[in-house]
Amino acid sequence: MSKQSPLQIVNEKFGSKKELAKQLSEVLEPDTDETKDELAERLGLASNSKLLHLHALSEKVAAHGGRDGLVQKVASGENKSNDKDYIRALGGKTLGWLVDRVESLERRAKKKAKSA
């Protein structure tokens, strides 16, 4: 069997692109001057592969406890849990950056434990 296209995956798992965009608008953070409905409309214009990527990202964010959980994991992974300014700065980072940083810190810790 050949690999499914992003359109096929979206239609199979979510029913339609519009439904996936609506789901993502509930999870993702809209711009400051944007409502969730406007975000869903904007997401409806994105490619199916981009929407699938955003869905995977939102699942990772939820698995790590949301933005606050990600910020705490990054701060503790870098031994800066007590640095309030650093934590505040992390709060301004994108969810993608935070997820990437947490995964990087986890890989580094795993590699360090393996070599020890």
Secondary structure, DSSP 8 states (H G I E B T S, - for coil): -----HHHHHHHHHSSHHHHHHHHHHHS---TT--HHHHHHHHTTS-HHHHHHHHHHHHHHHHTTHHHHHHHHHHHHTT-TT-HHHHHHHHTS-HHHHHHHHHHHHHHHHHHHHH-
